[in-house]
């Protein structure tokens, strides 16, 4: 399956530290034991609760609206959740069966002993699109990354995994990590922080990035595209004990999502994807994105491992973990995105 559209790149794994503590707490307490036998609806369909994040949720809605879940015998309830990092706690608690997770967050959690596995990919980093970046004001006089030495940068999560590409780009520009200061700022607050001089640069993504570029802010680097091209960003995650009992249900879910991604990636269906996005965000369809992040259920092992390796390199992951330790044994995978 080829990538047909270039897009709004994703939000990285914001709130990793907070989510990890929540997940660790649930793990220590054992969570709720919701991983029993699969429940069935009156029509004999297997019930499934699936949590989606405010980003990269369109594929799940496609599967439901286009009857792809039904085709697999699944009666799916889509639950709207928080960011991908926080959703992991819902999986661990048993509140939902499957949830969108952030790849880096899930891998880090597994390294810490959280009993979850990735059953398939979802959104991935577009290696060519300029849809996130390091932004400064026109008046700043900063024209490149070396100009940030001694400056303050606003990122969505400090030492969270989401800022890894920024750290990689700074290192590539010859700047030591302790030569800049990172502060956590939500995407929605980045423009105000830059305008008020609270920070010298910010790193927004998705619509926040484009809005700021349209407002006249200047992009001096695109770390995500440059350092994480084709890396999985959001992934489908489930609890290990649920997979042990309901692995067949997980396989049906992945089969449905494979069909959904094919629909999603077809440019002929753009209007349908825009309608899903506009409905979920309660906006006029005219304001919906004209392009969306590439998606693929099949997991890019090589690119995914590079994200983990970067975490280890910057000291954000004490215990290294391999992609295979994070993936469910039946998760679709490939060695490289180039093999697509």
Residue pairs with C-beta under 8 A, 6 or more apart in sequence:
1 261
1 262
1 265
1 296
1 298
1 340
2 265
2 340
3 126
3 265
3 294
3 296
3 340
4 265
4 266
4 267
5 265
5 267
5 270
5 291
5 292
5 294
6 126
6 128
6 129
6 291
6 294
7 126
7 129
7 131
7 289
7 291
7 292
7 293
7 294
8 129
8 131
8 205
8 206
8 207
8 210
8 289
8 291
8 292
8 293
9 125
9 126
9 129
9 131
9 132
9 205
9 206
9 209
9 224
9 225
9 233
9 293
10 55
10 56
10 123
10 125
10 205
10 206
10 233
10 234
10 293
11 55
11 83
11 84
11 156
11 162
11 187
11 205
11 206
12 102
12 104
12 156
12 157
12 160
12 161
12 162
12 163
12 164
12 165
12 205
12 224
12 233
13 83
13 84
13 85
13 102
13 103
13 104
13 105
13 157
13 160
13 161
13 162
14 83
14 85
14 156
14 157
14 160
14 162
14 186
15 83
15 85
15 86
15 157
15 160
16 85
16 102
16 104
16 105
16 108
16 157
16 160
16 161
16 162
17 157
17 159
17 160
18 85
18 86
19 83
19 85
19 86
19 88
19 89
19 105
20 85
20 105
20 108
20 109
20 112
22 86
22 89
23 88
23 89
23 92
23 109
23 114
24 112
24 114
26 89
26 92
26 93
27 92
27 113
27 114
27 115
31 92
31 93
31 94
31 239
32 93
32 94
32 95
33 94
34 93
34 94
34 95
34 97
34 242
35 94
35 239
35 241
35 242
35 244
35 245
35 246
36 245
37 245
37 246
38 46
38 47
38 245
38 246
38 249
39 46
39 47
40 46
40 47
40 75
41 47
41 75
43 75
44 73
45 70
45 73
45 74
45 75
46 73
46 74
46 75
46 249
46 252
47 74
47 75
47 76
47 77
48 69
48 74
48 75
48 76
48 77
48 97
48 98
48 249
48 253
49 76
49 77
49 79
49 95
49 96
49 97
49 98
50 60
50 76
50 77
50 78
50 79
50 96
50 97
50 98
50 99
50 253
51 78
51 79
51 80
51 81
51 87
51 90
51 91
51 95
51 96
51 98
51 99
51 100
52 60
52 61
52 78
52 79
52 80
52 81
52 99
52 100
53 81
53 82
53 83
53 84
53 87
53 100
53 234
54 80
54 82
54 83
55 83
55 84
55 123
55 206
55 234
56 100
56 122
56 123
56 233
56 234
56 293
56 295
57 80
57 100
57 280
58 264
58 273
58 276
58 277
58 280
58 292
59 122
59 257
59 260
59 261
59 264
59 295
60 76
60 78
60 100
60 257
60 260
61 78
61 276
61 280
62 68
62 260
62 263
62 264
62 272
62 273
62 276
63 69
63 76
63 256
63 257
63 259
63 260
64 76
64 78
65 272
65 276
66 259
66 260
66 263
68 256
68 257
68 259
68 260
68 263
69 75
69 76
69 253
69 256
71 256
71 259
72 252
72 253
72 255
72 256
73 252
74 249
74 252
74 253
74 256
79 90
79 96
80 280
81 87
81 90
81 96
81 99
81 100
83 102
84 100
84 101
84 102
84 105
84 234
85 101
85 102
85 105
85 160
87 96
87 99
87 100
87 101
87 237
88 99
88 101
88 105
88 106
88 109
88 114
88 116
88 237
90 96
90 99
91 97
91 98
91 99
91 101
91 116
91 237
91 238
91 239
92 114
92 115
92 116
92 239
94 239
94 242
97 238
97 242
97 246
97 249
98 119
98 236
98 237
98 238
98 250
98 253
99 236
99 237
99 238
100 122
100 234
100 235
100 236
100 237
101 116
101 118
101 234
101 235
101 236
101 237
102 161
102 162
102 233
102 234
102 235
103 118
103 231
103 232
103 233
103 234
103 235
103 304
103 307
104 161
104 162
104 164
104 307
104 308
104 311
105 161
106 116
106 118
106 235
106 237
106 326
107 304
107 307
107 308
107 311
107 321
107 323
107 326
108 161
108 311
108 316
108 317
108 321
109 116
110 116
110 117
110 321
110 325
110 326
111 317
111 318
111 319
111 320
111 321
112 319
115 239
115 240
115 241
116 237
116 238
116 239
116 240
117 237
117 238
117 239
117 240
117 243
117 326
117 327
117 328
117 331
118 235
118 236
118 237
118 299
118 326
118 327
118 328
118 331
119 236
119 237
119 238
119 243
119 250
119 253
119 254
119 328
119 330
119 331
120 235
120 236
120 254
120 257
120 297
120 298
120 299
120 331
120 332
121 232
121 234
121 235
121 236
121 295
121 296
121 297
121 298
121 299
121 300
121 332
122 232
122 233
122 234
122 235
122 236
122 257
122 295
122 297
123 232
123 233
123 234
123 293
123 294
123 295
124 230
124 231
124 232
124 233
124 293
124 294
124 295
124 296
124 300
124 337
125 224
125 225
125 228
125 229
125 230
125 231
125 233
125 303
126 225
126 229
126 293
126 294
127 225
127 229
127 230
127 337
128 225
128 229
129 225
129 291
130 219
130 222
130 225
131 205
131 206
131 209
131 210
131 225
132 203
132 204
132 205
132 206
132 209
132 222
132 223
132 224
132 225
133 203
133 204
133 209
133 219
133 220
133 221
133 222
133 223
133 224
134 145
134 148
134 153
134 166
134 169
134 201
134 202
134 203
134 219
134 220
134 221
134 222
134 223
135 190
135 194
135 201
135 202
135 203
135 204
135 209
135 212
135 213
135 217
135 218
135 219
135 220
136 142
136 194
136 200
136 201
136 217
136 218
136 220
137 194
137 195
137 217
137 218
138 216
138 217
138 218
140 200
140 201
140 218
141 147
142 148
142 151
142 200
142 201
142 220
143 220
144 173
144 220
144 221
145 169
145 170
145 172
145 173
145 175
145 220
145 221
146 173
146 174
146 175
147 220
148 170
148 175
148 180
148 200
148 201
149 175
149 179
149 180
150 179
150 180
151 180
151 181
151 199
151 200
151 201
152 180
152 181
152 182
152 183
152 198
152 199
152 200
152 201
153 166
153 180
153 181
153 182
153 183
153 199
153 200
153 201
153 202
153 203
154 182
154 183
154 184
154 185
154 190
154 193
154 194
154 198
154 199
154 201
154 202
154 203
155 162
155 163
155 166
155 182
155 183
155 184
155 185
155 202
155 203
156 162
156 163
156 184
156 185
156 186
156 187
156 203
156 205
157 163
157 184
158 182
158 183
158 184
159 182
159 314
159 316
160 316
161 307
161 311
161 316
163 182
163 203
164 227
164 228
164 307
164 310
164 311
164 314
164 316
165 223
165 224
165 226
165 227
165 228
165 310
166 182
166 203
166 223
167 177
167 310
167 314
168 223
168 227
168 310
169 221
169 223
169 226
169 227
170 177
170 180
171 177
172 227
173 221
177 314
183 198
183 199
185 193
185 198
185 199
185 202
187 204
187 205
187 206
187 208
188 208
190 202
190 203
190 204
190 208
190 212
191 202
191 204
191 208
191 211
191 212
191 215
191 217
193 199
193 202
194 201
194 202
194 212
194 217
201 220
202 212
203 223
204 212
205 224
207 289
209 219
213 219
227 310
228 303
228 306
228 307
229 303
229 337
230 300
230 303
230 337
231 300
231 303
231 304
231 306
231 307
232 299
232 300
232 303
232 304
232 307
233 293
235 299
236 253
236 254
236 257
236 297
238 250
238 328
242 250
243 250
243 328
247 330
250 328
250 330
251 330
254 297
254 330
254 331
254 332
257 297
258 297
258 332
261 295
261 296
261 297
263 269
263 272
264 273
264 292
264 295
265 294
265 295
270 290
273 292
274 285
274 288
274 289
274 290
275 285
275 288
277 288
277 289
277 292
278 284
278 285
278 287
278 288
281 288
296 340
297 332
298 332
298 333
298 334
298 340
299 323
299 327
299 331
299 332
299 333
299 334
300 333
300 334
300 336
300 337
301 323
301 324
301 327
301 333
301 334
301 335
301 336
302 335
302 336
302 337
303 336
303 337
304 323
305 322
305 323
308 317
308 320
308 321
308 322
308 323
309 320
311 317
312 320
323 333
327 333
334 340
